[in-house]
Amino acid sequence: MLVGEVFLETMATGIITQQEIDWLTTHQAGFSREEEAMALKIGRLLDEGQLQIGCRLLGKDAPDVHLAS
C-alpha cells in the first residue's frame, strides 16, 4: 500500500477504511514530505466531516482492485 493510493482512493470515494487509517499511522515515521502532506490532508478532511470512516463495497461494474500490502 502507498500513501498516494490511499489518498486517491479516499478522495475518489469520500471513504477511508479503518485498515487504511491503521496503515497510515503505523508507517507515518517513514513518510516523505509529500506523503506527510497527503496524510495531513486526509486528517483535516476527516475532522471537517468531508470524509467518512467506513468500508467500500464494489459494485457489479467496478473493477476488482486490490492494494498491495
Backbone as CSV, one residue per row, in Angstrom:
resi,resn,N_x,N_y,N_z,CA_x,CA_y,CA_z,C_x,C_y,C_z
1,MET,0.852,-1.165,0.000,0.000,0.000,0.000,0.903,1.235,0.000
2,LEU,0.501,2.250,-0.727,1.230,3.506,-0.786,0.320,4.645,-0.338
3,VAL,0.915,5.690,0.205,0.132,6.829,0.673,-0.663,7.432,-0.478
4,GLY,-0.040,7.541,-1.642,-0.733,8.093,-2.808,-1.960,7.294,-3.196
5,GLU,-1.870,5.970,-3.120,-3.018,5.113,-3.433,-4.150,5.339,-2.432
6,VAL,-3.788,5.393,-1.159,-4.801,5.629,-0.121,-5.445,6.992,-0.334
7,PHE,-4.627,8.006,-0.610,-5.134,9.358,-0.802,-6.097,9.416,-1.978
8,LEU,-5.699,8.877,-3.124,-6.554,8.938,-4.311,-7.848,8.167,-4.127
9,GLU,-7.773,6.990,-3.542,-8.979,6.187,-3.310,-9.922,6.900,-2.334
10,THR,-9.341,7.497,-1.310,-10.141,8.210,-0.318,-10.804,9.434,-0.932
11,MET,-10.072,10.179,-1.737,-10.644,11.371,-2.378,-11.727,10.984,-3.384
12,ALA,-11.526,9.868,-4.079,-12.492,9.443,-5.097,-13.800,8.946,-4.487
13,THR,-13.708,8.290,-3.330,-14.910,7.688,-2.745,-15.482,8.467,-1.574
14,GLY,-14.671,9.300,-0.939,-15.122,10.010,0.257,-15.119,9.133,1.500
15,ILE,-14.487,7.966,1.388,-14.462,6.996,2.486,-13.028,6.528,2.701
16,ILE,-12.639,6.400,3.967,-11.373,5.778,4.315,-11.684,4.624,5.260
17,THR,-11.029,3.511,5.047,-11.297,2.344,5.886,-10.432,2.381,7.141
18,GLN,-10.848,1.653,8.156,-10.066,1.567,9.382,-8.704,0.947,9.101
19,GLN,-8.652,-0.011,8.188,-7.382,-0.639,7.810,-6.423,0.387,7.212
20,GLU,-6.934,1.286,6.386,-6.090,2.317,5.788,-5.594,3.303,6.847
21,ILE,-6.456,3.673,7.783,-6.042,4.556,8.875,-4.952,3.885,9.700
22,ASP,-5.146,2.617,10.019,-4.133,1.871,10.773,-2.807,1.831,10.024
23,TRP,-2.861,1.594,8.718,-1.643,1.543,7.917,-0.937,2.895,7.928
24,LEU,-1.707,3.978,7.727,-1.117,5.319,7.726,-0.419,5.619,9.050
25,THR,-1.061,5.285,10.159,-0.481,5.624,11.461,0.757,4.788,11.773
26,THR,0.794,3.546,11.329,1.957,2.703,11.631,3.154,2.998,10.727
27,HIS,2.920,3.595,9.563,4.003,3.866,8.617,4.377,5.341,8.526
28,GLN,3.760,6.198,9.314,3.977,7.629,9.158,5.405,8.083,9.420
29,ALA,6.157,7.352,10.210,7.541,7.745,10.506,8.418,7.737,9.252
30,GLY,8.064,6.926,8.265,8.864,6.825,7.047,8.334,7.636,5.879
31,PHE,7.347,8.505,6.098,6.758,9.282,5.008,7.701,10.371,4.525
32,SER,7.670,10.591,3.215,8.363,11.747,2.637,7.524,12.988,2.940
33,ARG,8.043,14.118,2.585,7.321,15.372,2.831,5.975,15.391,2.100
34,GLU,5.954,14.907,0.867,4.721,14.876,0.078,3.710,13.901,0.679
35,GLU,4.199,12.743,1.117,3.305,11.753,1.726,2.722,12.283,3.031
36,GLU,3.538,12.987,3.792,3.052,13.571,5.038,1.957,14.598,4.754
37,ALA,2.124,15.387,3.706,1.118,16.378,3.328,-0.202,15.704,2.952
38,MET,-0.128,14.577,2.233,-1.344,13.845,1.872,-2.044,13.297,3.110
39,ALA,-1.272,12.738,4.031,-1.856,12.194,5.263,-2.503,13.304,6.088
40,LEU,-1.854,14.466,6.162,-2.439,15.590,6.896,-3.732,16.066,6.239
41,LYS,-3.778,16.076,4.915,-4.992,16.469,4.189,-6.130,15.506,4.508
42,ILE,-5.838,14.219,4.527,-6.866,13.228,4.887,-7.376,13.503,6.297
43,GLY,-6.456,13.771,7.221,-6.851,14.060,8.594,-7.728,15.292,8.703
44,ARG,-7.378,16.342,7.984,-8.191,17.567,8.005,-9.592,17.314,7.463
45,LEU,-9.680,16.586,6.358,-10.985,16.291,5.771,-11.827,15.419,6.694
46,LEU,-11.200,14.494,7.400,-11.923,13.699,8.397,-12.465,14.599,9.504
47,ASP,-11.626,15.510,10.002,-12.043,16.436,11.052,-13.197,17.324,10.612
48,GLU,-13.192,17.722,9.349,-14.235,18.594,8.816,-15.513,17.829,8.457
49,GLY,-15.462,16.512,8.506,-16.629,15.703,8.167,-16.824,15.486,6.682
50,GLN,-15.825,15.829,5.882,-15.934,15.643,4.437,-15.566,14.229,4.009
51,LEU,-14.893,13.484,4.885,-14.585,12.069,4.650,-15.245,11.250,5.743
52,GLN,-15.629,10.059,5.397,-16.259,9.154,6.342,-15.373,7.931,6.557
53,ILE,-15.412,7.403,7.770,-14.729,6.140,8.054,-15.730,5.031,7.811
54,GLY,-15.378,4.077,6.984,-16.313,3.004,6.681,-15.667,1.956,5.809
55,CYS,-16.497,1.312,5.012,-15.989,0.289,4.094,-16.478,0.616,2.693
56,ARG,-15.727,0.174,1.737,-16.107,0.351,0.342,-16.626,-0.973,-0.188
57,LEU,-17.797,-0.930,-0.784,-18.365,-2.122,-1.405,-18.235,-1.969,-2.911
58,LEU,-17.733,-2.991,-3.552,-17.597,-2.948,-5.004,-18.935,-3.224,-5.657
59,GLY,-19.286,-2.398,-6.623,-20.478,-2.644,-7.419,-20.189,-3.712,-8.451
60,LYS,-21.220,-4.191,-9.120,-21.007,-5.269,-10.087,-20.183,-4.818,-11.287
61,ASP,-20.168,-3.498,-11.589,-19.388,-2.988,-12.715,-18.034,-2.438,-12.293
62,ALA,-17.753,-2.428,-10.992,-16.495,-1.867,-10.502,-15.357,-2.854,-10.760
63,PRO,-14.191,-2.330,-11.110,-13.056,-3.226,-11.312,-12.599,-3.821,-9.983
64,ASP,-12.049,-4.999,-10.043,-11.550,-5.684,-8.840,-10.129,-5.196,-8.588
65,VAL,-9.982,-4.231,-7.681,-8.681,-3.619,-7.398,-8.265,-3.987,-5.993
66,HIS,-7.057,-4.490,-5.846,-6.512,-4.835,-4.530,-5.257,-4.016,-4.300
67,LEU,-5.154,-3.391,-3.129,-3.952,-2.652,-2.785,-2.913,-3.631,-2.274
68,ALA,-1.691,-3.476,-2.728,-0.607,-4.341,-2.266,-0.288,-4.021,-0.823
69,SER,0.052,-5.018,-0.039,0.396,-4.811,1.370,1.859,-4.514,1.533
